[in-house]
Amino acid sequence: MKRREFIEKTAASSALIGLGITLSSFGTSEIKQLTILHTNDVHSYIDPFPADHPRNANMGGVERRAALISSIRKENTNVLLLDAGDIFQGTPYFNYYGGELEFKLMSMMQYDASAIGNHDFDNGVEGLRAQMPHAKFEFISANYDFKNTVMDGFVKPYKIFNKSGIKVGVFGLGIELEGLVNKGMYKETVYNDPVETAQDMVRILKKENNCDIVICLSHLGYRYRDEASKISDLKLAELTQDIDLIIGGHTHTFLDKPTIAKNLVGKEVLVNQVGCYGINLGRIDFYLDNNKTKAFEGKSIIV
């Protein structure tokens, strides 16, 4: 057996065994692999941290992330690259360029889609709109209604990707802006309930469009002490069904691997988040057979 083939089969086997499923469960059918790469809360960190930084010495940096993404794409052509929002605000690059550099670099790395975070309104809705021509990827938000703003027409509620016959539906959710962002920044942007919105998106993506995998790009936050007043990613997983993966942001939560939560009907949902500042790149590999039986392997890669 060739080395590459052995590594691929071994990787697939370990992932399936991790869920109590073995390759024999898939019979003789062909196994397809989908790789999801993701970031969140990069906050305009373009350069790596300096060598003398007390916590993140020599970590992060767009150039290193781009090289890592490129190497993974050479392993597997079925890759989706996603971001969960808060692209803006945090370094002088944003203060000077207003987001132009961030969007151009993400476009060069061939991001497929991004959610919208609260800090992406830091130059106002007009500032966000002004940078849209520099983004060669989709902005996805199902619960922000921009119809009475200059962002109308620049944001989609969801996007469906087809990767070698694997149909992937991705929808976005943003956090409530009132009390978090100055009203003058988001203006007439309307916030809709994320749970109700998610249920609508799942119906469209799973029931109407027969997506094999449904992903929520969320800027709601991983978990809160007061779950009664705030919807988190874990709460969203619990209150909905037919979401396979929630890629989160906002709370800067570092997870070594995805959390496995239970949904409304007791099925597993993956919830992941990789901290902030581009220090980590999330990677989740889905394996599907001809019957669309799914298994996964997930980890956080230090940049």
DOLOMAR-627884 format. One record per residue: residue number from 1; x negated, y negated, z negated of N, C-alpha, C in turn. Coordinates in nm, 3 decimals. Each point is the difference from the previous one (the first is absolute). Layout:
N
NUM|X|Y|Z|X|Y|Z|X|Y|Z;
...
***
This chain:
303
1|-0.085|0.120|0.000|0.085|-0.120|0.000|-0.088|-0.125|0.000;
2|0.036|-0.095|0.083|-0.077|-0.123|0.004|0.014|-0.076|-0.132;
3|-0.106|-0.076|-0.035|-0.002|-0.071|-0.128|0.119|-0.093|-0.015;
4|0.029|-0.079|0.105|0.110|-0.096|-0.007|0.133|0.072|-0.022;
5|0.020|0.109|0.074|0.125|0.076|-0.014|0.013|0.056|-0.140;
6|-0.113|0.050|-0.055|0.002|0.055|-0.135|0.038|-0.107|-0.102;
7|-0.062|-0.119|0.013|0.030|-0.109|-0.094|0.147|-0.040|0.007;
8|0.052|-0.010|0.123|0.140|-0.039|0.017|0.094|0.103|-0.063;
9|-0.029|0.127|0.024|0.088|0.105|-0.055|-0.010|0.006|-0.152;
10|-0.124|-0.018|-0.050|-0.019|0.002|-0.145|0.070|-0.118|-0.066;
11|-0.012|-0.117|0.061|0.066|-0.120|-0.054|0.150|0.018|-0.002;
12|0.055|0.052|0.109|0.144|0.023|0.008|0.043|0.100|-0.105;
13|-0.078|0.108|-0.015|0.036|0.105|-0.095|0.001|-0.053|-0.142;
14|-0.104|-0.078|-0.038|-0.006|-0.052|-0.136|0.115|-0.094|-0.028;
15|0.041|-0.077|0.102|0.111|-0.094|-0.019|0.130|0.075|-0.022;
16|0.022|0.104|0.078|0.124|0.075|-0.011|0.006|0.076|-0.131;
17|-0.112|0.059|-0.038|-0.005|0.073|-0.126|0.027|-0.094|-0.116;
18|-0.044|-0.126|0.015|0.023|-0.100|-0.104|0.146|-0.022|-0.031;
19|0.089|0.031|0.097|0.144|-0.012|-0.022|0.066|0.135|-0.019;
20|-0.083|0.103|-0.023|0.056|0.133|-0.017|0.043|0.061|0.132;
21|-0.051|-0.055|0.112|0.033|0.051|0.132|-0.130|0.048|0.063;
22|0.001|0.111|0.067|-0.120|0.049|0.067|0.021|-0.004|0.150;
23|-0.107|0.017|0.074|0.011|-0.001|0.146|0.093|0.109|0.050;
24|0.008|0.111|-0.075|0.089|0.109|0.041|0.146|-0.043|-0.001;
25|0.033|-0.101|-0.081|0.137|-0.051|-0.004|0.040|-0.062|0.133;
26|-0.099|-0.044|0.077|0.026|-0.062|0.127|0.003|0.101|0.115;
27|-0.027|0.126|-0.032|0.003|0.103|0.103|-0.107|-0.025|0.104;
28|0.033|0.025|0.124|-0.098|-0.017|0.108|0.019|-0.133|0.073;
29|0.088|-0.085|-0.051|0.029|-0.125|0.069|-0.117|-0.097|-0.011;
30|-0.007|-0.090|0.093|-0.106|-0.099|0.004|0.021|-0.103|-0.112;
31|-0.108|-0.036|-0.069|0.008|-0.099|-0.105|-0.051|-0.134|0.053;
32|0.082|-0.104|-0.013|-0.039|-0.134|0.041|-0.038|-0.081|-0.124;
33|-0.099|-0.083|0.016|-0.048|-0.083|-0.111|0.025|-0.147|0.030;
34|0.054|-0.071|-0.099|0.018|-0.144|0.008|-0.076|-0.064|-0.114;
35|-0.089|-0.093|0.031|-0.079|-0.068|-0.102|0.051|-0.141|-0.020;
36|0.038|-0.031|-0.123|0.044|-0.136|-0.037|-0.114|-0.066|-0.077;
37|-0.050|-0.111|0.052|-0.100|-0.080|-0.071|0.068|-0.128|-0.047;
38|-0.033|-0.047|-0.120|0.072|-0.118|-0.049|-0.080|-0.083|-0.099;
39|0.034|-0.129|-0.002|-0.056|-0.097|-0.093|0.114|-0.080|-0.062;
40|-0.034|-0.077|-0.103|0.097|-0.093|-0.059|-0.074|-0.106|-0.079;
41|0.059|-0.117|-0.009|-0.054|-0.109|-0.084|-0.148|-0.027|0.029;
42|-0.034|-0.010|0.128|-0.139|-0.028|0.037|-0.038|-0.144|-0.035;
43|0.096|-0.091|0.000|-0.019|-0.137|-0.051|-0.119|-0.073|0.062;
44|-0.013|0.009|0.131|-0.100|-0.078|0.074|-0.145|0.035|-0.036;
45|-0.022|0.119|-0.057|-0.137|0.043|-0.030|-0.061|0.057|0.128;
46|-0.080|-0.080|0.065|-0.063|0.037|0.127|-0.137|0.064|-0.024;
47|-0.079|-0.062|-0.086|-0.136|0.049|-0.029|0.003|0.104|-0.112;
48|-0.101|0.086|-0.006|-0.011|0.091|-0.114|-0.035|-0.077|-0.127;
49|0.028|0.059|-0.114|-0.038|-0.062|-0.126|-0.153|-0.001|-0.011;
50|-0.058|-0.102|-0.063|-0.147|-0.006|-0.012|-0.055|0.110|-0.089;
51|-0.129|0.024|0.013|-0.066|0.109|-0.074|0.002|-0.023|-0.151;
52|0.011|-0.126|-0.042|-0.002|-0.029|-0.144|0.140|-0.018|-0.059;
53|0.104|0.037|0.077|0.135|-0.014|-0.054|0.019|0.099|-0.115;
54|0.058|-0.045|-0.114|0.009|0.087|-0.118|0.091|0.122|0.016;
55|0.098|-0.007|0.090|0.095|0.113|0.011|-0.003|0.068|0.136;
56|-0.016|-0.077|0.107|0.017|0.055|0.135|-0.126|-0.017|0.085;
57|-0.115|0.019|-0.058|-0.126|-0.024|0.070|-0.009|0.080|0.130;
58|-0.031|-0.072|0.111|-0.020|0.061|0.132|0.122|0.074|0.054;
59|0.118|-0.034|-0.046|0.121|0.070|0.045|0.082|-0.089|0.093;
60|0.080|0.063|0.085|0.089|-0.072|0.089|-0.070|-0.056|0.122;
61|0.068|-0.093|0.067|-0.054|-0.062|0.120|0.068|0.054|0.124;
62|0.042|-0.093|0.088|0.073|0.038|0.120|-0.085|0.085|0.094;
63|-0.128|-0.035|0.015|-0.085|0.074|0.093|-0.010|0.147|-0.040;
64|-0.016|0.026|-0.128|-0.009|0.138|-0.047|0.134|0.073|0.016;
65|0.108|-0.071|-0.028|0.131|0.063|0.016|0.024|0.036|0.147;
66|-0.037|-0.092|0.089|0.017|0.026|0.143|-0.079|0.122|0.045;
67|-0.123|0.015|-0.051|-0.083|0.115|0.036|0.061|0.129|-0.051;
68|0.054|-0.005|-0.122|0.064|0.118|-0.059|0.124|0.041|0.080;
69|0.082|-0.098|0.035|0.121|0.027|0.079|-0.037|0.059|0.135;
70|-0.104|-0.055|0.062|-0.045|0.049|0.131|-0.045|0.145|-0.008;
71|-0.072|0.035|-0.105|-0.049|0.138|-0.015|0.115|0.098|-0.021;
72|0.103|-0.043|-0.072|0.117|0.087|-0.022|0.079|0.018|0.129;
73|0.010|-0.106|0.078|0.071|0.010|0.129|-0.070|0.096|0.096;
74|-0.131|0.014|-0.013|-0.073|0.095|0.085|0.031|0.144|-0.039;
75|0.036|0.023|-0.127|0.036|0.133|-0.047|0.139|0.041|0.047;
76|0.092|-0.097|0.000|0.141|0.029|0.027|0.061|-0.117|0.076;
77|0.061|0.029|0.113|0.060|-0.107|0.081|0.135|-0.046|-0.055;
78|0.063|0.081|-0.083|0.133|-0.035|-0.055|-0.016|-0.078|-0.129;
79|-0.031|-0.129|0.012|-0.025|-0.085|-0.116|0.093|-0.120|0.002;
80|0.057|-0.031|-0.116|0.073|-0.126|-0.020|-0.074|-0.080|-0.107;
81|-0.023|-0.129|0.027|-0.069|-0.088|-0.093|0.099|-0.107|-0.047;
82|0.025|-0.003|-0.131|0.107|-0.083|-0.055|-0.051|-0.084|-0.117;
83|0.067|-0.114|-0.024|-0.033|-0.085|-0.114|0.130|-0.036|-0.074;
84|-0.009|-0.008|-0.132|0.119|-0.025|-0.081|0.012|-0.144|-0.049;
85|-0.066|-0.093|0.066|0.024|-0.140|-0.031|-0.100|-0.066|-0.094;
86|0.014|-0.131|-0.016|-0.096|-0.088|-0.066|-0.134|0.005|0.074;
87|0.009|-0.030|0.128|-0.119|-0.014|0.084|-0.072|-0.129|-0.036;
88|0.078|-0.103|-0.034|-0.052|-0.135|-0.022|-0.041|-0.026|-0.145;
89|-0.077|-0.108|-0.017|-0.030|-0.067|-0.126|-0.099|0.077|-0.088;
90|-0.111|-0.065|-0.031|-0.094|0.062|-0.092|-0.145|-0.041|0.022;
91|-0.033|-0.044|0.122|-0.137|-0.044|0.029|0.005|-0.128|0.085;
92|-0.113|-0.068|0.012|-0.003|-0.122|0.082|0.033|0.024|0.147;
93|-0.010|0.124|0.047|0.038|0.028|0.139|0.146|-0.039|0.025;
94|0.086|0.030|-0.096|0.140|-0.037|0.016|0.018|-0.151|-0.012;
95|-0.069|-0.059|-0.096|0.012|-0.145|-0.019|-0.040|-0.077|0.127;
96|-0.100|0.052|0.071|-0.051|-0.071|0.118|0.076|0.036|0.127;
97|0.024|0.132|0.022|0.060|0.044|0.127|0.151|0.025|-0.008;
98|0.056|0.003|-0.120|0.145|0.012|-0.016|0.059|0.133|0.040;
99|-0.083|0.104|0.009|0.050|0.133|0.035|-0.038|0.045|0.140;
100|-0.051|-0.091|0.081|-0.037|0.034|0.139|-0.104|0.112|0.003;
101|-0.103|-0.012|-0.083|-0.108|0.099|0.000|0.051|0.137|-0.044;
102|0.083|0.001|-0.104|0.053|0.127|-0.050|0.078|0.074|0.108;
103|0.088|-0.073|0.069|0.083|0.064|0.104|-0.086|0.046|0.118;
104|-0.100|-0.079|0.036|-0.086|0.039|0.113|-0.080|0.125|-0.033;
105|-0.051|0.007|-0.120|-0.079|0.118|-0.040|0.088|0.125|-0.011;
106|0.119|-0.014|-0.055|0.092|0.113|-0.006|0.038|0.048|0.140;
107|0.015|-0.095|0.092|0.031|0.036|0.138|-0.116|0.075|0.064;
108|-0.122|-0.041|-0.030|-0.117|0.068|0.053|-0.011|0.142|-0.056;
109|0.043|0.019|-0.124|-0.001|0.134|-0.060|0.120|0.083|0.046;
110|0.087|-0.062|0.078|0.118|0.066|0.059|0.099|0.049|-0.107;
111|0.032|-0.090|-0.092|0.109|0.030|-0.092|0.128|0.017|0.082;
112|0.085|0.090|-0.046|0.127|0.024|0.070|0.113|-0.085|-0.057;
113|0.000|-0.021|-0.132|0.110|-0.075|-0.061|-0.039|-0.046|-0.140;
114|0.066|-0.106|-0.046|-0.022|-0.052|-0.134|0.133|-0.047|-0.060;
115|0.012|0.020|-0.130|0.109|-0.062|-0.076|-0.039|-0.145|-0.029;
116|0.090|-0.074|-0.062|-0.025|-0.139|-0.036|0.002|-0.013|-0.152;
117|-0.111|-0.051|-0.056|-0.009|-0.018|-0.143|0.032|-0.143|-0.041;
118|0.016|-0.023|-0.128|0.035|-0.133|-0.050|-0.108|-0.104|0.031;
119|-0.128|0.041|-0.003|-0.108|-0.096|0.027|-0.013|-0.032|0.149;
120|0.067|0.075|0.084|-0.001|-0.032|0.142|0.084|-0.124|0.031;
121|0.069|-0.052|-0.104|0.075|-0.126|0.011|-0.079|-0.118|-0.058;
122|-0.127|0.021|-0.034|-0.075|-0.104|-0.072|-0.026|-0.126|0.081;
123|0.008|0.007|0.132|-0.002|-0.120|0.083|0.139|-0.031|0.053;
124|0.099|0.053|-0.068|0.138|-0.021|0.042|0.040|0.090|0.114;
125|0.130|0.006|0.026|0.049|0.082|0.111|-0.051|-0.053|0.134;
126|-0.022|-0.131|0.006|-0.055|-0.059|0.122|-0.146|0.042|0.021;
127|-0.076|0.009|-0.110|-0.139|0.043|0.009|-0.013|0.144|0.045;
128|0.092|0.083|-0.048|0.002|0.140|0.043|0.034|0.010|0.148;
129|0.101|-0.076|0.040|0.042|0.000|0.141|-0.114|-0.049|0.092;
130|-0.075|-0.098|-0.045|-0.106|-0.057|0.083|-0.109|0.102|0.033;
131|-0.018|0.100|-0.088|-0.105|0.100|0.022|0.047|0.123|0.076;
132|0.129|0.011|0.026|0.053|0.120|0.065|-0.062|0.031|0.137;
133|-0.035|-0.100|0.082|-0.063|0.033|0.130|-0.131|0.075|-0.013;
134|-0.064|-0.007|-0.117|-0.129|0.068|-0.020|0.017|0.146|-0.043;
135|0.123|0.041|-0.028|0.026|0.137|-0.047|0.048|0.087|0.115;
136|-0.078|0.101|0.034|0.036|0.093|0.106|0.058|0.129|-0.060;
137|0.069|-0.015|-0.110|0.066|0.112|-0.067|0.135|-0.047|-0.049;
138|0.085|0.094|-0.041|0.137|-0.033|-0.040|0.007|-0.043|-0.146;
139|0.086|-0.099|-0.027|0.038|-0.032|-0.137|0.137|0.059|-0.025;
140|0.010|0.076|-0.109|0.121|0.078|-0.027|0.055|-0.037|-0.137;
141|0.123|-0.047|-0.003|0.068|-0.029|-0.127|0.149|0.013|0.021;
142|0.059|0.097|-0.066|0.143|0.026|0.017|0.086|-0.082|-0.096;
143|-0.054|-0.041|-0.113|0.084|-0.070|-0.098|-0.026|-0.150|-0.009;
144|-0.091|-0.054|0.082|-0.012|-0.144|0.016|0.074|-0.040|0.128;
145|0.099|-0.087|-0.015|0.075|-0.049|0.115|-0.054|-0.138|0.037;
146|-0.067|-0.009|0.114|-0.065|-0.123|0.044|0.081|-0.078|0.102;
147|0.126|0.034|0.020|0.074|-0.056|0.113|0.015|-0.153|-0.005;
148|-0.004|-0.061|-0.116|0.010|-0.146|-0.009|-0.134|-0.067|-0.024;
149|-0.108|0.068|0.039|-0.135|-0.055|-0.017|-0.076|0.008|0.133;
150|-0.119|-0.060|0.001|-0.083|0.004|0.121|-0.058|0.139|0.026;
151|0.015|0.091|-0.096|-0.049|0.138|0.017|0.102|0.089|0.070;
152|0.115|-0.054|0.030|0.104|0.080|0.066|-0.053|0.054|0.133;
153|0.013|0.132|0.018|-0.045|0.064|0.123|-0.142|0.053|-0.005;
154|-0.074|-0.032|-0.107|-0.139|0.045|-0.011|-0.017|0.120|-0.094;
155|0.108|0.041|-0.064|-0.006|0.111|-0.096|0.107|0.102|0.035;
156|-0.037|0.127|-0.003|0.095|0.108|0.025|0.032|0.073|-0.129;
157|0.121|0.056|-0.013|0.029|0.077|-0.121|-0.073|0.133|-0.003;
158|-0.021|0.059|0.118|-0.069|0.130|0.007|-0.066|0.016|0.135;
159|-0.085|0.101|0.008|-0.067|0.034|0.126|-0.014|0.152|0.006;
160|0.026|0.057|0.116|-0.015|0.144|0.019|-0.122|0.026|0.087;
161|-0.090|0.084|-0.049|-0.120|0.038|0.072|0.010|0.148|0.040;
162|-0.052|0.032|0.116|-0.004|0.139|0.045|-0.146|0.040|0.016;
163|-0.043|0.095|-0.081|-0.138|0.047|0.001|-0.004|0.147|0.037;
164|-0.024|0.027|0.128|-0.009|0.138|0.051|0.123|0.083|-0.038;
165|0.117|-0.062|0.015|0.123|0.072|-0.029|0.047|-0.012|-0.144;
166|-0.080|-0.063|-0.087|0.042|-0.025|-0.138|0.065|-0.139|-0.003;
167|0.125|-0.005|-0.034|0.076|-0.125|-0.001|-0.005|-0.060|-0.141;
168|-0.060|-0.118|-0.012|-0.023|-0.063|-0.130|0.077|-0.131|-0.007;
169|0.090|-0.011|-0.095|0.075|-0.123|-0.023|-0.059|-0.076|-0.117;
170|-0.034|-0.127|0.022|-0.059|-0.083|-0.106|0.088|-0.122|-0.022;
171|0.042|-0.024|-0.124|0.074|-0.122|-0.032|-0.068|-0.072|-0.116;
172|0.026|-0.130|-0.011|-0.067|-0.081|-0.101|0.095|-0.057|-0.104;
173|-0.052|-0.019|-0.120|0.076|-0.064|-0.109|-0.089|-0.101|-0.071;
174|0.057|-0.116|-0.034|-0.074|-0.102|-0.072|0.062|-0.028|-0.136;
175|-0.081|-0.056|-0.088|0.044|-0.031|-0.136|0.086|-0.125|-0.001;
176|0.083|-0.015|-0.103|0.084|-0.120|-0.012|-0.088|-0.123|-0.016;
177|0.024|-0.102|0.081|-0.086|-0.118|0.003|0.040|-0.105|-0.102;
178|0.128|-0.005|-0.035|0.047|-0.100|-0.097|-0.068|0.019|-0.133;
179|-0.059|-0.107|-0.053|-0.071|0.006|-0.126|-0.145|0.043|0.013;
180|-0.036|0.049|0.118|-0.136|0.045|0.026|-0.071|-0.092|0.098;
181|0.076|-0.050|0.097|-0.052|-0.089|0.104|0.084|-0.127|0.000;
182|-0.066|-0.114|0.015|0.071|-0.127|0.007|0.102|0.003|0.114;
183|0.122|-0.044|-0.029|0.107|0.002|0.099|-0.039|-0.074|0.128;
184|-0.079|-0.105|-0.013|-0.043|-0.076|0.116|-0.091|0.078|0.093;
185|-0.056|0.110|-0.051|-0.089|0.083|0.081|0.077|0.101|0.086;
186|0.105|0.059|-0.056|0.073|0.102|0.078|0.132|-0.053|0.056;
187|0.039|-0.119|-0.045|0.117|-0.071|0.054|0.127|0.086|0.004;
188|0.056|0.021|0.120|0.129|0.070|0.010|-0.014|0.151|0.018;
189|-0.117|0.053|-0.029|-0.018|0.145|0.004|0.093|0.064|-0.103;
190|0.079|0.096|0.042|0.097|0.065|-0.089|-0.054|0.136|-0.043;
191|0.003|0.024|-0.131|-0.045|0.128|-0.056|0.121|0.091|-0.019;
192|-0.006|0.120|0.056|0.106|0.099|-0.017|-0.046|0.115|-0.087;
193|0.095|0.064|-0.065|-0.030|0.107|-0.095|-0.083|0.111|0.067;
194|-0.117|0.034|-0.057|-0.088|0.098|0.066|0.056|0.142|0.003;
195|0.075|0.040|-0.102|0.053|0.136|-0.002|0.108|0.017|0.106;
196|0.093|-0.094|0.005|0.105|0.005|0.103|-0.060|-0.007|0.140;
197|-0.101|-0.087|0.015|-0.066|-0.013|0.130|-0.070|0.129|0.039;
198|-0.068|0.061|-0.097|-0.071|0.126|0.027|0.097|0.109|0.044;
199|0.115|0.006|-0.062|0.100|0.101|0.038|0.047|-0.022|0.143;
200|0.018|-0.126|0.039|0.038|-0.032|0.138|-0.110|0.041|0.098;
201|-0.125|-0.030|-0.037|-0.113|0.033|0.088|-0.015|0.151|0.017;
202|0.016|0.074|-0.108|-0.011|0.146|0.006|0.109|0.057|0.091;
203|0.121|-0.054|-0.012|0.109|0.047|0.086|-0.036|-0.021|0.147;
204|-0.053|-0.118|0.031|-0.036|-0.031|0.139|-0.116|0.088|0.048;
205|-0.102|0.012|-0.084|-0.121|0.071|0.043|0.015|0.151|-0.003;
206|0.061|0.051|-0.106|0.010|0.146|-0.016|0.122|0.056|0.071;
207|0.116|-0.058|-0.023|0.125|0.055|0.052|0.020|-0.035|0.147;
208|-0.021|-0.127|0.036|0.030|-0.045|0.136|-0.116|0.023|0.097;
209|-0.124|-0.015|-0.049|-0.116|0.011|0.089|-0.081|0.128|-0.020;
210|0.042|0.083|-0.097|-0.064|0.131|-0.022|-0.151|-0.008|-0.019;
211|-0.045|-0.096|-0.079|-0.143|-0.010|-0.028|-0.046|0.118|-0.085;
212|-0.118|0.050|0.032|-0.057|0.112|-0.076|-0.055|-0.045|-0.134;
213|-0.056|-0.121|-0.002|-0.057|-0.057|-0.122|0.051|-0.143|-0.015;
214|0.046|-0.034|-0.120|0.047|-0.137|-0.028|-0.092|-0.062|-0.105;
215|-0.056|-0.116|0.034|-0.094|-0.069|-0.088|0.057|-0.137|-0.037;
216|-0.007|-0.033|-0.127|0.036|-0.134|-0.046|-0.128|-0.077|-0.032;
217|-0.019|-0.113|0.067|-0.108|-0.092|-0.032|0.054|-0.099|-0.102;
218|-0.043|0.010|-0.123|0.063|-0.073|-0.109|-0.094|-0.100|-0.066;
219|0.053|-0.120|-0.027|-0.072|-0.095|-0.085|0.082|-0.028|-0.125;
220|0.056|0.107|-0.056|0.084|-0.011|-0.120|-0.080|0.017|-0.128;
221|-0.111|0.075|0.003|-0.075|0.031|-0.120|0.018|0.145|-0.040;
222|-0.103|0.060|-0.055|-0.001|0.144|-0.030|0.096|0.038|-0.113;
223|-0.012|-0.070|-0.115|0.082|0.033|-0.117|0.005|-0.121|-0.092;
224|0.114|-0.014|-0.073|0.016|-0.108|-0.099|0.052|0.057|-0.131;
225|-0.033|-0.068|-0.107|0.052|0.043|-0.131|0.152|-0.017|-0.005;
226|0.047|-0.111|0.054|0.144|-0.027|0.001|0.058|0.041|0.135;
227|0.024|0.128|0.017|0.051|0.052|0.127|0.144|-0.042|0.027;
228|0.069|-0.047|-0.104|0.140|-0.039|0.018|0.014|-0.127|0.081;
229|-0.100|-0.089|-0.013|0.011|-0.131|0.066|-0.081|-0.009|0.129;
230|-0.096|0.092|0.021|-0.085|-0.003|0.119|-0.001|0.136|0.068;
231|0.011|-0.002|0.130|-0.010|0.124|0.076|-0.146|0.021|0.039;
232|-0.055|0.111|-0.043|-0.138|0.037|0.035|0.003|0.110|0.105;
233|-0.118|0.037|0.046|-0.010|0.110|0.096|0.050|0.131|-0.059;
234|-0.036|0.025|-0.126|0.043|0.125|-0.064|0.152|0.002|-0.018;
235|0.057|-0.115|-0.034|0.145|-0.010|-0.016|0.069|0.016|0.136;
236|-0.057|-0.060|0.102|0.055|0.012|0.135|0.003|0.147|0.043;
237|-0.107|0.071|-0.028|-0.007|0.142|0.035|0.111|0.078|-0.070;
238|0.022|-0.033|-0.125|0.100|0.070|-0.083|0.144|-0.025|0.048;
239|0.026|-0.119|0.053|0.137|-0.040|0.033|0.038|0.022|0.146;
240|-0.092|0.053|0.080|0.026|0.018|0.143|-0.031|0.144|0.041;
241|0.023|0.030|0.128|-0.038|0.131|0.052|-0.048|-0.014|0.145;
242|-0.069|0.103|0.044|-0.053|0.009|0.137|-0.116|-0.094|0.031;
243|-0.059|-0.062|-0.104|-0.127|-0.071|0.019|-0.112|0.099|-0.033;
244|-0.094|0.016|0.090|-0.111|0.094|-0.023|-0.116|-0.066|-0.073;
245|-0.025|-0.128|0.030|-0.117|-0.069|-0.054|0.032|-0.146|-0.023;
246|-0.035|-0.049|-0.120|0.009|-0.143|-0.032|-0.143|-0.051|-0.018;
247|-0.041|-0.089|0.089|-0.131|-0.065|-0.010|0.022|-0.135|-0.065;
248|-0.057|-0.020|-0.117|0.033|-0.116|-0.081|-0.107|-0.107|-0.008;
249|0.039|-0.111|-0.061|-0.089|-0.112|-0.026|0.052|-0.083|-0.115;
250|-0.055|-0.116|-0.019|0.041|-0.103|-0.096|-0.062|0.016|-0.139;
251|0.004|0.120|-0.058|-0.049|0.018|-0.137|-0.148|0.034|-0.007;
252|-0.069|0.008|0.114|-0.143|0.029|0.004|-0.032|0.130|-0.075;
253|0.081|0.101|0.019|-0.015|0.127|-0.069|-0.096|0.091|0.076;
254|-0.104|0.044|-0.068|-0.097|0.092|0.060|0.041|0.144|-0.029;
255|0.035|0.074|0.104|0.034|0.141|-0.013|-0.104|0.082|0.076;
256|-0.053|0.102|-0.064|-0.097|0.087|0.067|0.066|0.086|0.107;
257|0.126|0.032|-0.023|0.078|0.080|0.094|0.146|-0.036|-0.017;
258|0.084|0.033|0.096|0.142|-0.039|-0.011|0.069|0.064|-0.121;
259|0.090|-0.076|-0.060|0.090|0.054|-0.102|0.112|0.076|0.069;
260|0.034|0.116|-0.052|0.112|0.077|0.054|0.122|-0.025|-0.088;
261|0.096|-0.075|0.052|0.124|-0.031|-0.073|0.113|0.086|0.054;
262|0.112|-0.001|-0.071|0.120|0.072|0.043|0.106|-0.099|0.044;
263|0.065|0.028|0.111|0.102|-0.093|0.049|0.138|0.034|-0.055;
264|0.101|-0.064|0.056|0.137|0.012|-0.050|0.052|0.143|0.001;
265|-0.050|0.081|0.092|0.046|0.139|0.012|-0.107|0.100|-0.043;
266|-0.101|-0.050|-0.073|-0.100|0.089|-0.057|-0.114|0.039|0.092;
267|-0.008|-0.063|0.118|-0.110|0.031|0.092|-0.118|-0.094|-0.024;
268|-0.117|0.044|0.047|-0.123|-0.073|-0.027|-0.017|-0.123|0.090;
269|-0.048|-0.108|-0.062|-0.035|-0.123|0.070|-0.142|-0.037|-0.041;
270|-0.085|-0.033|0.096|-0.134|-0.046|-0.031|0.003|-0.151|-0.020;
271|-0.064|-0.046|-0.108|-0.012|-0.143|-0.027|-0.148|-0.031|-0.016;
272|-0.051|-0.094|0.080|-0.143|-0.029|-0.006|-0.028|-0.149|0.004;
273|-0.114|-0.038|-0.057|-0.048|-0.138|0.002|-0.150|0.005|-0.026;
274|-0.076|-0.087|0.066|-0.146|0.009|-0.012|-0.063|-0.130|-0.052;
275|0.059|-0.054|-0.107|-0.063|-0.111|-0.070|0.010|-0.133|0.071;
276|-0.115|-0.057|0.039|-0.002|-0.134|0.058|-0.136|-0.030|0.063;
277|-0.005|-0.112|0.072|-0.123|-0.061|0.053|-0.073|0.085|0.104;
278|0.066|0.102|0.054|-0.065|0.083|0.100|-0.108|0.091|-0.056;
279|0.003|0.023|-0.130|-0.101|0.085|-0.064|0.022|0.147|0.038;
280|0.125|0.037|0.021|0.034|0.138|0.034|0.084|0.005|0.127;
281|-0.009|0.111|0.067|0.086|0.031|0.114|0.077|0.126|-0.035;
282|0.132|-0.009|0.005|0.083|0.118|-0.026|0.005|0.090|0.121;
283|-0.002|0.131|-0.023|0.014|0.097|0.109|0.096|0.110|-0.043;
284|0.103|0.020|0.080|0.095|0.109|-0.023|0.017|0.076|0.130;
285|-0.027|0.130|-0.004|0.015|0.085|0.118|0.124|0.086|-0.016;
286|0.091|-0.010|0.097|0.116|0.088|0.006|-0.027|0.111|0.101;
287|0.046|0.121|-0.033|-0.012|0.115|0.091|0.141|0.051|0.027;
288|0.035|0.011|0.127|0.134|0.044|0.040|-0.011|0.115|0.098;
289|0.088|0.099|-0.017|0.006|0.109|0.098|0.115|-0.027|0.097;
290|0.030|0.095|0.087|0.104|-0.019|0.101|0.138|-0.017|-0.061;
291|0.018|0.050|-0.123|0.128|-0.015|-0.070|0.003|-0.125|-0.087;
292|-0.106|-0.082|0.013|-0.013|-0.126|-0.075|-0.014|0.022|-0.151;
293|-0.045|0.120|-0.037|-0.036|0.024|-0.139|-0.121|-0.086|-0.031;
294|0.000|-0.068|-0.115|-0.104|-0.098|-0.030|-0.082|0.039|-0.122;
295|-0.128|-0.031|0.007|-0.089|0.006|-0.115|-0.092|-0.121|0.010;
296|-0.073|-0.031|-0.105|-0.080|-0.122|0.003|-0.127|0.015|-0.082;
297|-0.091|-0.092|0.026|-0.121|-0.016|-0.078|-0.027|-0.149|-0.009;
298|-0.027|-0.052|-0.120|-0.018|-0.144|-0.014|-0.115|-0.036|-0.092;
299|-0.067|-0.110|0.031|-0.111|-0.046|-0.083|-0.024|-0.149|0.025;
300|-0.078|-0.059|-0.091|-0.044|-0.138|0.015|-0.149|0.001|0.031;
301|-0.041|-0.068|0.106|-0.141|-0.002|0.041|-0.061|-0.133|-0.038;
302|-0.110|0.003|-0.073|-0.069|-0.123|-0.038|-0.072|-0.057|0.122;
303|0.019|-0.128|0.025|-0.067|-0.066|0.112|-0.132|-0.058|-0.053;
***
